[in-house]
Amino acid sequence: MDCFCKSVRQDILRISRHSGHGHIPTCFSVVEMLAAVYSEMKHNPADTSWDERDIFILSKGHAALAHYCTLAHSGYFPVKDVYNFGAFSSIFGCHADRHRVPGVELSTGSLGHGSCVGAGIALAFKIKKSPRKVYVLIGDGESNEGTVWESLMVAAHQKLDNLTVLLDHNKSQIRCLPITRPADKFRAFDCETLEVDGHDINALKTALSAPSNGRPKVIVANTIKGCGCKTLAENMFAWHRRSPSKEEMEMLLGELK
């Protein structure tokens, strides 16, 4: 899985350089979470409408490039196709479109909606007595949205133990309105809450497979925005929306090694 994550990060850098688009630091902070979820959930790249598949929603839609690269390395489409990222008429927009990209279940970008839709899908599965599960990856900045907490209140009330929410706690909000002690807050909302190193694949997989005890599960993943590249991690705000020059890309690829 380490090789998988390194390859995904390399492609994020190269595609961002090629396209001139991409939120590289926030993409880097979710790579291990994406790898862990796709290794645990039921899915079939050869049949994206498979009736028994689990559902994954990337609620923090600005990390779409990380999702595309994960899907590509999981067999949904060739990596080379993603090099059209952000181009005119490309299916790979800077925010994902579920009608165009195989494997994308929800068009996201407006923050705070993923957990709401995920809770609704999980409730539908419960009503149908389906064993399918729903996974939603949200951001810590996104957690300023009241809809995140309202949807978890509903999920806890409905005992949606088939819903897992992963929080990318990469401290992106430290300059404005940070969510302090997030694990305590999610527990207060009656969620089965675990806190792990968000860059430890084995810890993430253990948390994903842990029992939910009849409640929605929240995994607080402590991450580093720009993880993998010292330059990105130490200058995460300066790199928030930048695409690297050729020289910068080579430098960042070197740091990944």
N, C-alpha and C positions, 0 to 999 in steps of 0.2 A: 504493500500500500504506500510505502514511502516513495517508491519509484513512480507510482501513479500520481501522487500529489506533486512531486517535483516536475513531472511532465506537464501537468495541468498548469502549474505556475509558469513554466517556460513558454507555453503556448499563449497564456494571458499576456505576457510581456511582448511576445513577437506580434500577436494580433493587434494589441494596442498600438504598438509602433507602426504597423502597416496601415491601420485604419485612422489613426489620429484620435481615437475615442477610448473610453474605458475608465472605470474607477478602480485602478490597480490595487491600492491598499485595502479597500473594503472587499475586493475579490479575494485577495490573499488571505484575509482573516477567516474566510468560510470554507477554504479548500478541504480541510480534514473533515469538517462536518458533512459536506456534500459526499465525500468519499465513503464515510461511515454509513450514512443513510442509504446510499445506493448499493452498498454491500449487504445491508440488512433487510431492506424492503423487498417486497415481491414486485417485480417489473419485468417486462419483456421487450427489448429494443426492436425485435422483429414484428411485434404486434402492439402498437401503442394504444390500441383501444381494447385490449384484453380485459374481459369482464372481471377477472379476479385480481387485477393489479391493485397495489396500494397507491396512494396519492401523495405526491410531494409538491409543496407550494413554496416557492421562494418569494416571501412577502417583501423583503428588502430588494426590490426589483432592480436597483442600480448595480447590483452584483451579477447582472445577467451574463456577463462574459465568463465568469467562473462557472455558472450553470451550463452554458453552452459547451465549454471545454470538458466539463465532467460528463455531459451527455455524449459528446463525441468520443471520449476515451472509454465510455461504457458501451459503445457500439450503435448509437442511434443514427449517426451520420458521420461522414469523414471529417477529420479535423480540418482539412484544407478548405472545406466549405465555409467554415467559420471565419476565414480570412476576409470574407465579404462583410464582416461585422460593421454595422453603422452606415453602410453604403446605400446610395439611392436604389430603391426597389429590392434591397436585400431582405431575406426573411429574418435575418438576425439583427433585429433592431437593438438600440441601446437599452430598451426595456423589452422584455419578451412578449410575444403575441401567441397565445395558445392556438389560434387558428392557423398559424404558419409554421411553428417550430415543433417537430416531433418530440414528444416527451414532456412538453410544457403543458401543465394542467390549468394554469390560471394566468391571465395577462395582468402583470403587476407593475407598479410604479407609484401609484398613490398609496403612501405608507399608511399602515394601520388596517388594511383590508384583508390581508392574508389569513390572520387568525380567525376573523369573522366567517369567511367563506369555508375555511378548514373545519370550524366547529359545525357549520351547517352540513357539510358533507359527512362528517363523522356521525352526526345525529341521524342523517338519512340511512347510513350503513346500519346503525343500531336498530332503527325502525324495521329495516329489511332483514334483520338478524344475519347480516353479512359479517364474515370474519375480517374484512378488509380494514386497513389502518390508514390514518392520515398523519402526515408529517408536515409541519410548517416551520420555516426558518425565518425568524424575525430579527431586527436590529435593535440595539440599545437606544439609538436615537428615535427609532420608530415607536419605542415603548413610551414615548411622551404622549402618544395618541390615546385618548380615552377608550377608543374602540377595542384596543388590545385587551384592556382590563374588563370591559363589558362582555366581550366574547368569552373570556375565561370564567366569568361569573356564570354565564349560561352553561358552559361546558362542565363546570363543577356541579351545578345544580342538576344537570342531566346525566351526571356520572359517566362522562364520555372517556372511558379508559382506553378507547381506540384512537385517541388524539394525543400526539406528542408535539410539543412546541419546543424548538431549540432557539435559545437566545444567543445571538452573537454579541457577547459583552466585550466589545473591543475599545471601549472608553471613548468613542467618537464624540460624545456629548460633554466632555469635561469642561469645555469653554462656555457652556450655556446652561442646560438643565439636565445634569447627569442623573441616572437612576441608581441611587445608592443602595447597597445591600439587596440586590434584586432577588436573591433566593428567599430571603425573609418575606419579601412582598408577595412573591408567588405562593409561598406556603400560606400566607394570610388569606389568599384567595382560594384556599382549599385544593391546591394542586399538589400532586406527588412530585416533589422537587428534588433534583439532584444537581450538584455543582461539580464540574470537572474541568480539567485542562482541555480547552477546545482544540488544541493541536496534538493531542494524544489519541491516536486512532483506537487503540485498545480500550482506553477509558470511555471514549464515546460509544463504542460498540457495546460495552458492558452496560452503560447507562440506557442505551436504546433497548436492550433486551431485558432490563430489570422489570419486575412486576409493577403495575400501575396501582394496584390495591383499590380498584374500583373508581379511580379518579383520573382526570386528565393529567398527563405527565409533562413537566417542564424540565428541560435540561439547560441549566445556566452554564454556557461554555465560555470560560475566560480565555480571551484571545488577544492577539497582538495585531493591530491594524498595520498591514504591510509585512506580516510574518514571513520570514525566509530571506528577506533582503534588509540588511542593516540600514541602508540609506532610506528606504521607504519607512521603516519602523521608527526611525529617529526624526523623520520629517513628514509625518503622516498628513498634516494639514496642507503643507506646501504641495504634496503630490495628490491631493484629493481628486482632482479632475484632470491631471496632466497626462499627456502621452509622451514617452521618452524619445529623445533624439537617438540617432544611430549610436553615438558614443555612449549615451546614458544607458541604452538598452544593453550594450555589451558589458558595461560595468555591472548592471543589475543581474544579468545572466551569470556573470562571474561570481557575484555574491551568493547566488543560489547554489553554486558548487561547493 
